Amino acid sequence: MYRVAQSYARGDPVKIVKAVIAVLVAAFVIIQFIRPGLNVQRRPPGQGLGDLFPIPDSVHQILEIACLDCHSDSTRYPWYASIEPSGWLLSNHIHDGKGNLNFDEYASYRPFRQFGKLVQIERQLTEGKMPLSSYLLIHRDAVLSQPQKDILIAWSRALRDSLKARYPPDSLQRRRPHEPTERGGM
């Protein structure tokens, strides 16, 4: 035992490399037992976007390929999701995505939030921010063509028009706490 300690103290590079590799392999094996939960939740009927508005097949196909893995309660997991730490990264992306927009709970949003999410969909598509570039590295089928983006943008605008027809204009705008109401009060 003393000789092993002396060889590390002398800086024997081969033994140091072997020790580092052994520690890394052990850490890799250990983290395989620490897994995030899967994104498979069932909500009561009536809360999804499709419960509020009809979704044309052309739109639904695009959403399934490019959006719903991160923006719904039903993720199609790739093979590498079961290998940590990639599972943690995926779980984090899904959590962030659903925190921003979850199509499966869209109908439970207040009208101003529903309207705002539709505005964000158009903005994200126009600016090329969605789908995320990190998602597109593996999911090449999720790269949206301009015609596909145009379909989603037109659909988003049509839904916004439906909301405008359904609700008074002031209910589609988030009022800031410091903004007075129409009656002049806070």
C-alpha positions in Angstrom: 0.0 0.0 0.0 2.9 2.3 0.9 4.4 1.7 -2.6 1.2 2.7 -4.4 0.9 5.9 -2.4 4.6 6.6 -3.2 4.0 6.1 -6.9 1.1 8.6 -6.9 3.2 11.0 -4.8 6.0 10.8 -7.3 3.5 11.5 -10.0 3.6 8.2 -12.0 1.5 9.4 -15.0 0.3 5.9 -16.0 -1.1 5.2 -12.5 -2.6 8.6 -12.2 -4.4 8.2 -15.6 -5.6 4.8 -14.6 -7.0 6.1 -11.3 -8.7 9.0 -13.0 -10.3 6.6 -15.5 -11.4 4.3 -12.8 -13.1 7.2 -10.9 -14.8 8.4 -14.0 -16.1 5.0 -14.9 -17.4 4.5 -11.4 -19.1 7.9 -11.4 -20.7 7.1 -14.8 -22.0 3.8 -13.5 -23.3 5.3 -10.3 -25.2 8.2 -12.1 -27.1 5.6 -14.2 -29.1 4.9 -11.1 -30.2 8.5 -10.7 -32.8 9.1 -13.3 -35.3 11.9 -13.9 -39.0 11.1 -14.1 -40.6 10.6 -17.5 -42.8 13.2 -19.1 -46.0 11.0 -19.4 -48.8 12.7 -17.5 -52.5 12.3 -18.0 -54.7 15.4 -17.5 -58.4 15.5 -17.3 -60.1 15.9 -20.6 -60.8 19.5 -21.8 -57.5 21.2 -21.0 -55.7 20.7 -24.2 -55.4 23.1 -27.1 -57.4 20.6 -29.3 -60.2 20.8 -26.8 -60.5 24.6 -27.3 -59.8 24.8 -31.0 -59.8 22.3 -33.9 -56.3 21.5 -35.0 -56.0 20.8 -38.8 -54.1 17.6 -39.7 -51.4 19.6 -41.5 -50.8 21.6 -38.3 -51.0 18.6 -36.0 -48.4 16.7 -38.1 -45.9 19.6 -37.8 -46.6 20.0 -34.1 -46.0 16.3 -33.5 -42.7 16.3 -35.3 -41.3 19.6 -34.1 -43.0 20.7 -30.9 -44.9 18.2 -28.8 -41.8 16.4 -27.4 -41.1 19.4 -25.3 -44.4 21.3 -25.2 -46.8 18.6 -24.2 -47.3 15.8 -21.6 -46.3 13.1 -24.0 -42.6 13.0 -25.0 -41.3 10.4 -27.5 -38.0 9.6 -25.8 -35.0 8.7 -28.0 -32.7 5.8 -27.1 -30.1 8.0 -25.5 -32.6 9.3 -22.9 -31.9 6.3 -20.8 -28.2 7.1 -20.6 -27.2 9.7 -18.0 -26.4 12.5 -18.0 -28.2 13.0 -21.4 -31.5 12.0 -19.7 -31.0 14.9 -17.2 -30.4 17.3 -20.1 -33.6 16.1 -21.9 -35.6 16.3 -18.7 -34.4 19.9 -18.2 -35.3 20.9 -21.8 -38.8 19.3 -21.4 -39.4 21.0 -18.1 -38.4 24.4 -19.5 -40.4 23.8 -22.7 -43.6 22.9 -20.8 -43.0 25.8 -18.4 -43.2 28.1 -21.4 -46.0 26.4 -23.3 -47.8 23.1 -22.7 -50.3 22.3 -25.4 -52.0 19.8 -23.1 -52.9 22.5 -20.6 -53.5 25.4 -23.0 -57.2 25.5 -22.4 -56.6 26.1 -18.7 -54.6 29.3 -19.4 -56.3 32.7 -19.0 -57.3 34.3 -22.3 -54.4 36.9 -22.2 -52.0 34.0 -21.7 -53.5 32.0 -24.5 -53.3 35.0 -26.8 -49.7 35.8 -25.7 -48.6 32.2 -26.3 -49.9 32.4 -29.9 -48.0 35.6 -30.4 -44.9 33.9 -29.1 -45.3 31.0 -31.4 -45.2 33.3 -34.4 -42.3 35.3 -33.0 -40.3 32.1 -32.2 -40.9 30.7 -35.6 -40.1 34.0 -37.4 -36.9 34.5 -35.5 -35.8 30.8 -36.0 -35.7 30.1 -32.3 -37.9 27.1 -32.3 -37.4 24.2 -32.5 -34.2 24.6 -30.4 -31.0 24.0 -32.4 -29.9 21.4 -29.8 -33.1 19.5 -30.5 -32.5 19.7 -34.2 -29.0 18.1 -33.9 -30.6 14.7 -33.3 -34.1 15.3 -34.7 -33.4 16.2 -38.3 -37.0 15.6 -39.2 -38.0 18.5 -36.9 -36.2 21.1 -39.1 -39.1 23.2 -40.4 -39.2 24.4 -44.0 -40.5 27.9 -44.6 -43.9 26.5 -45.9 -44.2 24.5 -42.6 -43.4 27.7 -40.6 -46.0 29.6 -42.7 -48.6 27.0 -42.0 -48.0 27.3 -38.2 -47.9 31.1 -38.4 -51.2 31.3 -40.3 -52.8 28.9 -37.8 -51.5 30.9 -34.9 -53.0 34.1 -36.4 -56.3 32.4 -37.1 -56.5 31.3 -33.4 -55.7 34.8 -32.3 -58.5 36.1 -34.5 -60.8 33.5 -32.8 -59.8 34.7 -29.4 -60.3 38.3 -30.5 -63.9 37.4 -31.6 -64.6 35.5 -28.3 -63.2 37.9 -25.7 -63.2 41.7 -25.2 -59.9 43.3 -26.3 -58.8 44.2 -22.7 -59.0 40.6 -21.6 -56.4 39.6 -24.1 -53.8 42.0 -22.7 -52.1 41.5 -19.4 -52.6 44.5 -17.3 -49.6 45.5 -15.3 -50.2 46.1 -11.5 -49.4 49.8 -11.9 -51.8 50.4 -14.8 -55.2 51.9 -14.0 -58.4 50.2 -15.1 -60.8 51.9 -17.4 -62.7 53.4 -14.4 -59.5 55.1 -13.3 -58.8 53.0 -10.3 -56.1 50.5 -9.7 
